[in-house]
């Protein structure tokens, strides 16, 4: 679904950025963003991008069910998820054209790739955390997804705000659709 501004978000973007709001819309529509989080209960995705004009990072909050841009915030105002230095650097590299974006591509197909991780606490307790989803059309298949070096680091950066003191990442998993078979994702080999 294409991005569209509300009156409020257009005003906020106009005040906070030197980059033209229509250029912000193009960045989002073309996937030149880093997905840093998604609130499943509200369908709001938090998308990090780097503005060359402003020489700064911003987070666009988009309702993915309507395409509406709820707001655009400077990255240091954003407090929903911690933004890792890796995510910031990836957003800058995407803006500079050094890497292809790995952000979701909106598709009309029904299934999606769902990501989760298992965290192990210092006392041996294990808990699962959801990391969000990517539409199925983003990758051809699971093998294509597993080869993406940027995806694994993006998933790990999403975990940073969800890990409690003393917890470590035990594993990261993906499934096609909510009820598909879970497959573990390993870090890419150098």
KANOR-V216353 format. One record per backbone hydrogen bond with DSSP energy under -0.5 kcal/mol. NH is the residue of the N-H (numbers start at 0). CO is the residue of the C=O. E is the energy in kcal/mol with one decimal. If there is no record, write none. Layout:
nh co e
NH CO E
NH CO E
This chain:
nh co e
3 66 -1.9
5 68 -0.9
9 5 -2.3
10 6 -2.2
11 7 -2.5
12 8 -2.7
13 9 -2.4
14 10 -2.1
15 11 -2.6
16 12 -2.0
22 19 -1.3
23 19 -1.6
24 20 -2.2
25 21 -1.8
26 22 -2.3
27 23 -2.1
28 24 -2.9
29 25 -2.3
30 27 -1.4
31 26 -2.7
32 30 -1.2
33 47 -2.5
34 32 -0.5
35 33 -0.6
35 45 -2.7
36 45 -0.9
38 43 -2.8
39 37 -1.0
41 38 -0.9
42 38 -1.7
43 38 -1.1
44 42 -0.5
44 61 -3.1
45 36 -3.1
46 44 -0.6
46 59 -2.9
47 33 -2.9
47 45 -0.5
48 57 -2.6
50 55 -3.0
51 49 -0.7
54 50 -1.4
55 50 -1.4
57 48 -2.7
58 72 -3.3
59 46 -3.0
59 57 -0.5
60 58 -0.5
60 70 -2.7
61 44 -2.7
61 59 -0.6
62 67 -3.0
63 42 -2.9
63 61 -0.9
65 62 -0.8
66 62 -2.8
68 3 -3.1
69 60 -2.8
69 67 -0.8
70 60 -1.1
72 58 -2.9
74 56 -1.9
76 73 -2.3
77 73 -1.1
83 81 -0.7
87 83 -2.0
88 84 -2.4
89 85 -2.4
90 86 -2.4
91 87 -2.1
92 88 -2.6
93 89 -2.4
94 90 -2.2
95 91 -2.1
96 93 -1.1
97 92 -2.4
98 92 -1.0
102 30 -0.6
105 103 -0.5
112 133 -3.2
113 111 -0.6
113 174 -3.2
114 131 -2.8
115 172 -2.2
116 128 -2.2
117 170 -2.5
118 116 -0.5
118 126 -3.1
119 167 -2.8
120 118 -0.5
120 124 -3.5
123 120 -2.0
126 118 -2.4
128 116 -2.4
130 114 -2.7
131 114 -0.7
133 112 -2.4
135 110 -1.7
137 134 -1.9
138 135 -1.2
144 140 -2.0
145 141 -2.6
146 142 -1.4
147 144 -1.2
148 146 -0.8
151 147 -1.1
152 148 -1.0
153 149 -2.2
154 150 -2.6
155 151 -2.4
156 152 -2.2
157 153 -1.6
158 154 -1.0
158 155 -0.5
159 155 -0.8
161 158 -2.3
162 158 -1.2
162 159 -0.6
166 163 -2.1
167 119 -2.0
169 117 -3.2
169 167 -0.5
170 117 -1.4
171 184 -0.6
172 115 -3.4
173 182 -2.4
174 113 -1.9
176 111 -3.9
176 174 -0.7
179 176 -0.9
182 173 -2.9
184 171 -3.4
185 183 -0.5
